[in-house]
């Protein structure tokens, strides 16, 4: 994480701040012995917030059979959690606002409300109702780091948003490549500054990579993560891929089949229509969820006829879908299992098409013990820093990055040979040495310096350089990295096979 960029963001004078009532609600409800009468008295001091809460409580979103005329009555009928959530929700909306400073507030609030409503419903649906309110707030807060980065970095961040072309799934990748910071981390820092509990800070930090979340907040983060996918189902021009991801994650995380997911999508669409009005937020045109599901289902039937992995290296690494069990928890890229699968597929595709394929192995020098046994912050900072630099150098070539171990990384590059890949890999090696000395790691004493032994290999049938199997191909890249380490480290070695007779 670049310390200068971080300082510029967090010291921005226009960062959103919570209203006084929200601060007091957080302080009061953090006590184990909080009394409902105290909370009601506090909320009623802000007549605007109290009126909004009562209006929401009496809406069909909560479905109460009798109307609540007072905050005390709403606390009796709903309990402390929902009323606290509403007080904080209206405060968050007020803090973030709906300005005209060039930020796309409409899409921001659309994603926030769809995710919040979906996350809360998922919690109830999956037997996690005890954390339903935290799920709602986690969804509402998840992207607050985007606003902080926009206000702190201005045109630089606007340029990053432009690179995504409206596709939020590409945002973290673009942020890290351009700025070496990402909005989930910034948002978590802002949430911690607001003194929000971990149950709200962690969903903000891990909403883009739920599998990396600490166990204590797994349920909340997964509800928010699936809520994000429900948002995509209801807002993507072609909802089929999003619906397929929703089915997959619902099955893996909560053992839900497709029917409750379809019902969830319909319920969320209705809920957001009401929430947009209650919060007085513009979230764009509403869709017909029945039509969305029908369209997506038809496309999914077409997908079943496609050969798995056929589009694996279609010149764009973004087509890759990382499945559960194939992702590295720290970096979000492929782990050893996933990268091995990708490399095997790429090897066979290249062999079939008689095309060149290159593989880069990056072994960090002398950091095995530090990364594997050091604090989580050290592991995360080094792993993310290496990943960001690898992606910055190899994304233009369509390369796919994987983290194969605590101090071992790989990149597989389709349709580019050794002559193209080697100078890029060597430039990465040099910049890693330089950039790592600028990384900021909490509680780490001394100056950090990360270097790498880099191995490169290419399989090029046209040049007579061939390997019998993907395992042999991978072993050659590893031997090249070992040769680089044997040469003293912080160098690159290329494996050149003997040409076939």
C-alpha positions in Angstrom: 0.0 0.0 0.0 1.5 3.3 -1.1 1.9 5.5 2.1 1.8 8.8 0.2 -1.5 8.0 -1.5 -2.9 6.7 1.7 -2.0 9.9 3.6 -3.5 12.0 0.8 -6.8 10.2 1.1 -7.2 9.9 4.8 -6.1 13.6 5.4 -8.7 14.9 2.9 -10.8 17.6 4.6 -14.0 16.6 2.7 -14.1 13.0 3.8 -17.5 12.0 5.1 -18.1 12.3 8.8 -20.9 10.8 10.8 -23.5 13.1 12.3 -23.5 13.5 16.1 -26.5 11.3 16.6 -24.9 8.4 14.9 -21.7 8.8 17.0 -23.9 8.8 20.1 -25.9 5.8 19.0 -22.7 3.8 18.4 -21.4 4.8 21.8 -24.6 3.9 23.6 -25.3 0.6 21.8 -21.7 -0.6 22.4 -22.6 -0.9 26.1 -23.7 -4.4 27.3 -26.4 -2.9 29.5 -27.9 -0.4 27.0 -31.6 0.3 27.8 -34.2 0.8 25.1 -35.5 3.9 26.8 -32.1 5.6 26.6 -31.9 4.8 22.9 -35.4 6.1 22.2 -34.7 9.3 24.1 -31.5 9.8 22.1 -33.1 9.3 18.7 -36.1 11.5 19.5 -33.7 14.4 20.1 -33.2 14.5 16.3 -36.7 14.9 15.1 -35.7 14.5 11.4 -34.1 11.1 12.0 -36.9 10.0 14.3 -39.5 10.8 11.6 -37.6 8.9 9.0 -37.3 5.9 11.2 -41.0 5.8 12.0 -41.9 6.2 8.4 -39.7 3.2 7.5 -40.9 1.1 10.4 -44.5 1.6 9.3 -43.7 0.7 5.6 -44.3 -2.7 4.0 -40.6 -3.4 4.2 -41.1 -4.4 7.9 -44.7 -5.6 7.5 -45.9 -4.7 11.0 -49.6 -5.4 11.6 -50.1 -2.3 13.8 -48.6 1.1 13.3 -45.9 2.6 15.6 -46.4 6.1 16.7 -43.3 6.5 18.8 -39.7 5.3 18.8 -40.3 3.5 22.1 -43.1 1.6 20.5 -40.9 0.6 17.5 -38.2 -0.6 19.9 -40.8 -2.8 21.6 -42.1 -4.3 18.4 -38.9 -4.6 16.4 -36.2 -4.7 19.0 -33.1 -2.7 19.5 -31.2 -4.0 16.4 -33.5 -2.8 13.6 -34.0 0.6 15.1 -30.3 1.1 15.7 -29.8 0.0 12.0 -32.2 2.6 10.8 -30.7 5.4 12.8 -27.2 4.6 11.5 -28.5 4.0 7.9 -30.1 7.5 7.7 -27.0 9.0 9.3 -24.8 7.2 6.7 -26.9 8.4 3.8 -26.7 11.9 5.3 -22.9 11.7 5.7 -22.3 10.5 2.2 -24.9 12.6 0.5 -26.0 12.9 -3.1 -23.8 15.7 -4.4 -22.9 17.0 -7.8 -19.1 16.8 -7.6 -18.8 14.4 -10.5 -19.1 11.2 -8.5 -21.8 8.7 -9.8 -24.0 8.7 -6.7 -26.8 7.0 -8.5 -24.9 3.8 -9.2 -23.2 4.0 -5.8 -26.5 4.0 -3.9 -28.1 1.5 -6.3 -25.3 -1.0 -5.5 -25.5 -0.1 -1.8 -29.3 -0.5 -1.4 -29.5 -3.7 -3.5 -26.7 -5.3 -1.6 -28.0 -4.2 1.8 -31.5 -5.4 1.2 -30.3 -8.7 -0.3 -27.8 -9.3 2.5 -30.4 -8.9 5.2 -32.8 -11.2 3.4 -30.1 -13.8 2.9 -29.2 -13.7 6.6 -32.9 -14.5 7.5 -33.1 -17.1 4.7 -30.0 -19.0 5.8 -30.7 -19.0 9.6 -28.3 -16.1 10.3 -31.0 -13.7 11.4 -29.1 -12.8 14.5 -26.7 -10.8 12.2 -29.2 -9.6 9.7 -28.9 -5.9 10.8 -25.1 -6.0 10.5 -25.6 -7.5 7.0 -27.8 -4.6 6.0 -25.4 -2.0 7.3 -22.4 -3.9 5.8 -24.0 -3.7 2.4 -24.9 -0.1 2.8 -21.3 0.8 3.8 -19.3 -1.5 1.6 -18.1 1.0 -1.0 -17.6 4.1 1.2 -13.9 3.8 0.3 -14.7 4.7 -3.3 -16.1 8.0 -2.1 -13.1 8.6 0.1 -10.7 7.9 -2.8 -12.7 10.1 -5.1 -12.6 13.1 -2.7 -9.0 12.5 -1.7 -7.5 11.9 -5.2 -9.9 13.7 -7.5 -9.1 13.3 -11.2 -6.6 10.5 -10.6 -9.4 8.3 -9.1 -11.9 9.5 -11.7 -9.5 8.2 -14.3 -9.5 4.8 -12.6 -13.3 4.7 -12.5 -13.3 5.5 -16.2 -11.0 2.5 -16.9 -13.7 0.1 -15.5 -16.3 1.3 -18.0 -18.9 0.9 -15.4 -18.0 -2.7 -14.4 -17.5 -2.7 -10.7 -15.9 -6.2 -10.8 -12.9 -4.6 -12.5 -12.5 -1.8 -10.0 -10.1 -3.3 -7.4 -7.8 -4.5 -10.2 -7.7 -1.0 -11.7 -7.2 0.7 -8.3 -4.3 -1.5 -7.4 -2.6 -1.1 -10.8 -2.9 2.6 -10.9 -2.7 3.7 -7.2 -1.5 0.7 -5.2 -4.5 1.1 -2.8 -8.0 -0.3 -3.0 -11.4 1.0 -1.9 -12.2 -1.9 0.5 -9.1 -1.1 2.6 -9.7 2.6 2.6 -13.4 2.1 3.5 -12.4 -0.2 6.4 -10.0 2.5 7.7 -12.8 5.1 7.5 -15.2 2.8 9.2 -12.7 2.2 12.0 -12.2 5.9 12.3 -15.9 6.2 12.9 -15.5 3.7 15.7 -17.8 1.2 14.1 -17.5 -2.4 15.5 -15.7 -5.1 13.7 -19.0 -6.6 12.5 -19.3 -3.6 10.2 -15.6 -2.9 9.5 -14.8 -6.4 8.3 -17.6 -6.6 5.7 -16.3 -3.3 4.2 -12.8 -4.7 4.1 -13.6 -8.1 2.7 -16.8 -7.6 0.6 -14.8 -8.0 -2.7 -13.1 -11.2 -1.5 -15.3 -13.0 1.1 -13.2 -16.1 1.2 -10.4 -14.1 2.8 -12.5 -12.9 5.8 -11.6 -13.9 9.3 -13.9 -16.7 10.6 -15.6 -14.5 13.2 -17.4 -12.5 10.5 -17.7 -15.1 7.7 -21.5 -15.2 7.8 -21.9 -11.5 7.5 -19.3 -11.1 4.8 -20.8 -14.0 2.7 -24.3 -12.5 3.0 -22.9 -9.2 1.7 -20.9 -11.0 -1.0 -23.9 -12.9 -2.3 -25.9 -9.6 -2.0 -23.4 -8.0 -4.4 -24.1 -10.8 -6.9 -27.9 -10.3 -6.5 -27.3 -6.6 -7.4 -25.5 -7.7 -10.5 -28.4 -10.1 -11.5 -30.8 -7.2 -11.3 -28.7 -4.6 -13.0 -26.5 -6.2 -15.6 -27.5 -5.9 -19.2 -27.0 -9.7 -19.5 -27.8 -11.2 -16.1 -27.0 -14.8 -17.0 -23.4 -14.9 -15.8 -24.4 -13.1 -12.6 -27.2 -15.5 -12.0 -24.9 -18.4 -12.5 -22.5 -17.0 -9.9 -25.4 -16.4 -7.6 -26.4 -20.1 -7.9 -22.9 -21.2 -7.4 -22.1 -19.1 -4.3 -25.5 -19.8 -2.7 -24.9 -23.5 -3.0 -21.3 -23.4 -1.8 -21.8 -21.0 1.1 -25.3 -21.7 2.2 -26.4 -24.9 0.6 -29.3 -23.2 -1.2 -30.6 -24.4 -4.5 -31.8 -22.3 -7.4 -35.4 -21.9 -6.3 -34.8 -19.8 -3.1 -32.3 -17.7 -5.1 -34.9 -16.9 -7.7 -37.3 -15.9 -5.0 -34.6 -13.8 -3.3 -34.0 -11.9 -6.5 -37.7 -11.1 -6.8 -38.0 -10.0 -3.1 -34.9 -7.8 -3.3 -36.3 -6.0 -6.4 -39.5 -5.1 -4.5 -37.6 -4.1 -1.4 -35.3 -1.7 -3.2 -38.2 0.0 -4.9 -39.5 0.9 -1.5 -36.1 1.6 0.1 -35.2 4.1 -2.6 -38.3 6.1 -1.8 -37.8 5.8 2.0 -34.2 7.0 1.8 -35.0 9.5 -0.9 -32.3 8.1 -3.2 -32.1 7.8 -6.9 -31.1 4.3 -7.9 -32.1 4.3 -11.6 -35.0 2.5 -13.4 -36.4 -0.6 -11.7 -36.3 -3.9 -13.6 -38.9 -6.7 -13.9 -37.3 -9.5 -11.8 -39.5 -12.2 -13.5 -38.2 -11.1 -16.9 -34.6 -10.9 -15.6 -34.7 -14.5 -14.3 -36.4 -15.8 -17.4 -33.8 -14.1 -19.7 -30.9 -15.4 -17.5 -32.3 -18.9 -17.3 -32.5 -19.1 -21.1 -28.9 -18.0 -21.5 -27.8 -20.5 -18.9 -29.2 -23.3 -20.9 -27.1 -22.1 -23.8 -24.0 -22.0 -21.6 -24.5 -25.7 -20.8 -23.8 -26.5 -24.4 -20.5 -24.6 -24.4 -17.2 -26.5 -23.8 -15.8 -25.6 -20.4 -12.7 -23.6 -20.6 -13.1 -22.9 -24.4 -12.8 -19.1 -23.8 -10.0 -19.4 -21.2 -7.5 -17.4 -23.0 -9.5 -15.2 -25.3 -7.0 -12.4 -25.0 -8.6 -11.1 -21.8 -7.8 -12.5 -18.4 -11.0 -11.1 -17.0 -13.0 -14.0 -18.5 -11.6 -16.3 -15.9 -14.0 -17.1 -13.1 -12.2 -18.2 -9.9 -14.2 -20.9 -8.1 -14.4 -21.6 -4.4 -11.2 -23.5 -3.3 -9.1 -22.1 -6.2 -8.6 -18.6 -4.7 -5.7 -17.3 -2.5 -7.3 -15.7 0.6 -4.8 -12.9 0.8 -4.6 -11.6 -2.8 -7.8 -12.9 -4.5 -5.8 -14.4 -7.4 -5.6 -18.1 -8.2 -4.0 -20.3 -5.5 -1.8 -23.4 -6.3 -4.8 -25.5 -7.2 -6.5 -23.0 -9.4 -3.3 -21.9 -11.1 -2.4 -25.5 -11.9 -5.8 -26.0 -13.5 -5.4 -22.8 -15.6 -1.9 -23.8 -16.7 -2.9 -27.3 -17.7 -5.8 -25.9 -19.7 -3.6 -23.2 -21.4 -1.0 -25.9 -22.2 -3.5 -28.1 -24.0 -5.2 -25.2 -25.8 -1.8 -23.9 -27.0 -0.8 -27.5 -28.1 -4.1 -27.8 -30.0 -3.7 -24.4 -31.8 0.0 -24.9 -32.3 0.7 -21.6 -30.4 3.4 -20.4 -28.1 2.8 -20.4 -24.3 5.1 -18.9 -21.6 5.3 -19.4 -17.9 7.0 -17.2 -15.3 7.9 -18.4 -11.8 8.7 -15.8 -9.1 10.4 -17.0 -5.9 10.8 -14.3 -3.3 14.4 -14.3 -1.9 14.9 -15.1 1.8 11.4 -14.2 2.9 9.9 -17.6 3.5 10.0 -17.4 7.3 9.0 -13.8 7.4 5.9 -14.3 5.2 4.8 -17.7 6.5 5.4 -17.0 10.2 5.1 -13.2 10.5 2.1 -11.1 11.4 -0.9 -11.1 9.0 -0.1 -7.5 8.0 3.4 -8.5 6.7 2.0 -11.4 4.8 -0.8 -9.3 3.3 1.4 -6.3 2.4 4.1 -8.3 0.7 1.7 -10.7 -1.1 -0.6 -7.8 -2.3 2.4 -5.7 -3.3 3.9 -8.6 -5.4 0.5 -9.4 -6.9 -0.1 -5.7 -7.9 3.2 -5.4 -9.6 2.8 -8.7 -11.4 -0.6 -7.8 -12.7 0.6 -4.3 -13.7 3.3 -5.8 -15.9 1.5 -8.9 -17.3 -2.1 -7.8 -17.6 -1.3 -6.1 -20.9 -0.1 -9.4 -22.3 -3.2 -11.2 -21.0 -1.2 -13.0 -18.3 -2.9 -14.9 -15.5 -1.3 -14.5 -12.0 -1.3 -17.1 -9.3 0.1 -17.3 -5.7 1.5 -20.8 -5.4 2.8 -20.5 -1.8 3.7 -17.9 0.8 6.8 -16.8 -1.2 6.1 -18.3 -4.7 4.1 -16.8 -7.5 3.4 -17.7 -11.1 2.2 -16.1 -14.4 1.0 -18.0 -17.4 1.0 -16.0 -20.7 -0.8 -17.2 -23.8 0.4 -16.3 -27.3 3.6 -14.6 -26.2 7.0 -16.2 -26.4 10.2 -15.9 -24.4 11.5 -12.9 -26.4 8.4 -10.9 -25.3 7.9 -12.2 -21.8 11.5 -12.2 -20.6 12.1 -8.4 -20.7 8.7 -7.8 -19.0 9.6 -10.3 -16.2 13.0 -8.7 -15.7 11.4 -5.2 -15.5 9.1 -6.6 -12.8 12.0 -8.0 -10.9 13.8 -4.6 -10.9 10.7 -2.7 -9.9 9.9 -5.1 -7.1 13.3 -4.4 -5.5 12.7 -0.6 -5.8 9.0 -0.5 -4.9 9.2 -2.8 -1.9 11.4 -0.4 0.0 8.5 2.1 -0.1 5.9 -0.3 1.3 4.4 0.6 4.7 3.8 -2.3 7.1 2.3 -1.6 10.6 4.5 -2.6 13.5 7.4 -3.7 11.3 10.8 -2.4 12.4 13.5 -1.9 9.9 13.5 -1.2 6.2 11.7 -3.8 4.0 13.4 -5.0 0.9 11.8 -7.7 -1.3 13.7 -9.3 -4.2 12.9 -12.2 -6.4 14.6 -15.0 -8.3 12.6 -15.2 -11.6 12.4 -18.1 -14.0 11.0 -18.0 -17.5 10.1 -20.8 -19.9 8.3 -21.0 -23.2 6.8 -23.8 -25.2 6.9 -22.9 -28.9 6.1 -25.6 -31.3 7.0 -23.4 -34.2 10.6 -23.0 -32.9 10.9 -26.6 -32.1 10.8 -26.0 -28.3 8.2 -28.4 -27.0 7.3 -30.1 -23.7 5.6 -33.5 -23.4 3.3 -32.4 -20.6 2.1 -29.4 -18.5 3.9 -30.9 -15.5 7.2 -30.9 -17.4 6.5 -27.4 -18.6 5.9 -26.2 -15.0 9.0 -28.0 -13.7 11.2 -26.3 -16.3 10.0 -22.8 -15.0 10.7 -23.8 -11.5 14.2 -25.0 -12.4 14.9 -21.7 -14.0 13.9 -19.9 -10.8 16.1 -22.2 -8.8 19.0 -21.4 -11.1 18.3 -17.7 -10.5 18.4 -18.3 -6.8 21.6 -20.3 -7.0 23.2 -17.4 -8.9 22.7 -15.2 -5.8 19.0 -14.1 -6.2 17.5 -11.0 -7.6 18.2 -12.2 -11.1 16.3 -13.8 -14.0 17.1 -17.1 -15.7 15.4 -18.5 -18.8 15.0 -22.2 -19.5 15.8 -23.0 -23.1 14.9 -26.6 -24.0 16.7 -28.6 -26.6 14.9 -28.5 -29.9 13.1 -31.6 -30.9 14.9 -33.7 -33.5 
